[in-house]
Amino acid sequence: MPEYSSQQQSPKNYQPQEAQLIMGLKHHFSKTLSEVPLDVAIQAVSKVWQSCQIEQDKKDMERGKREDDVIHL
């Protein structure tokens, strides 16, 4: 089943971004990830993802996007 971005309705292939995230996390955080439980790692990544979404929403608003242009799922 295709993944959908929170800001668009068309399917998007996230495989390149997923690979980039995997490589970056492995390279930069392998020691930390090996020391924390899975639920802590997932919770941390989720918090970072949420903060990035908030930052992107602020940038979009500054560029003049109206709130009703964003599709919330």
C-alpha angles and dihedrals in degrees: 000000000000120000119239126212116230089236102048139041100217121090116259131200106234096177095106092048091044091052091048092051092047093050093045094048092046093048099043103029109026093116093050093043091052090054102049130066117257093249091055092050092048092047091051093049090047091053091050091048091051093050090051091052091052091049091049091049089053091050091049091051090050089053090055102260110152119229091240089059089068118084112219115201 
